[in-house]
Structures are given as structure tokens and as C-alpha cells.
Amino acid sequence: MATTLDRAAEATRAALPTVRFRRVTGAIALPLAFVFQLACNTVYAWVSTESGLSDTVAGSETIEFYGRYPTAFLLMTAFALIGVLVMIPGLLAGLRVLRPSRPRLALWAVVLMLTGYVSYFGIVMTNFDTLGLARYAHDHPNLDVSAILDASQASPVQTVFFLLFVIGNLIGTLLLGLAVILSRNLPWYAGALVICWTLGHVINIAGGGEWFAVAGGTLEIIGLSIIAATALRTTDKTWSTLG
């Protein structure tokens, strides 16, 4: 009997040779992706607090902001881009964890988040152009390069992708947290911690300051780590049946 069971187990492993790799790497990727996003947000909170500047207002202030902190913005851009790439397998792993109890809600949450953050990837890529404009403005102080930045941001198509990012970032994360709270295999407080990102970011947008977003992101990572721990505890056989 033992030999038969061993052969059956070996056949299962041979048929699904990447299950463990996908489960473990996806679980690690889920919180890690948002650690990169937190690093980006922390650097931004630091330079914006120190300077009093923002890149969400007039192009002239954005050019000044990037020109004053070029290394910081380069780091922020790298952190954000890497975070989005790592997020893709991470969120898919989170979807598998939630699928048995809240399949539809989890699917909506993950689809919205992936759509939003892929849009964010494109938005963040424009930072390289803004850094180039800031360097050019420094070398040519008599030219008003901020007008170029203002013109580039006037496209309605760009606005659509920005709105997709906002929806995925805020509403998608909120739905993911609700899916965790309503699930049967995860502690409710993990979902509440995930939702702290939405709350912290909304407080930030309302004028509370960037550090609320940093605090919310930190709590979100704790919640996502609980989801990741559940994925790590799941057996390969169960994982392969979750779709």
C-alpha cells in the first residue's frame, strides 16, 4: 500500500512540476510587491515634507521638485516599477487563497488592482521624461520647459488610465480587504489591515499628508503577509486544485 501511495504522489509531482515553485514565489511576491511600493511612498513623503513641493500641481513646481531631488525620484520610479512587476504573481497567488470562499469578490478585487497598477506602470514611466525635462531646465534656465509638461498632461486618454489606476488602487484594494474579512479561511483583521491602505491614502488626498499613506501601506503589508502565510501553509495538492 505504501508503495502504491508513493507512486501516486510521485505521479502527481511529475504532472505538476511547478506547483510548489508557483505557490511559494507567489506567496513571497504578494507582500514584497507592496514593500517596493511602500519604499516609493516613503521616499516621496520624505522629499515632499522636506521641500513643501508636489508633483500634482503646476508643471513649473513639478520641474522644480524633480530638479531638486533627481536621485530620489529615480529611486522612487525604480521601486514603483519593480513593485508592479512583482505584484502580478503576488495578486494571482492571493486570488487562489481567496477563491474557495469568496471567488467573485476576490476576482473583481484582483482584476481591478491589476488593471490599476498596470496603468500605474505606464504613468510612472513618464517620470524618466520629467527627469529629463528637469535636467534640461537646469541647463537652460531661460527656457520654460514646464509648458511642455503641462501640455503632455492635457490628454484625455491619459486621464482615463489615471482614473483606472485610482479605481484599482483604492477600490480594488478595498474589495480585496472585504474579500479577506468575509472569507472563512483567513482572520478578519488581515482584511482590515489591507483596507488601511485605502483609508490612509484617502486621508492623504484629503489633506492629511503623505505620511498617512505610508502608515496605511505599512499596515497593508502586514495584512498581505497573513494572506501569504496561508499560501505557504497550503499543500501543493490543494494549491493545484484552486485553479
Salt bridges, closest charged atoms under 4 A:
GLU10 OE1 - ARG13 NH2 2.72
GLU64 OE2 - ARG68 NH2 2.67
ASP139 OD1 - HIS138 ND1 3.43
ASP236 OD2 - ARG20 NE 2.78
ASP236 OD1 - ARG23 NE 2.85
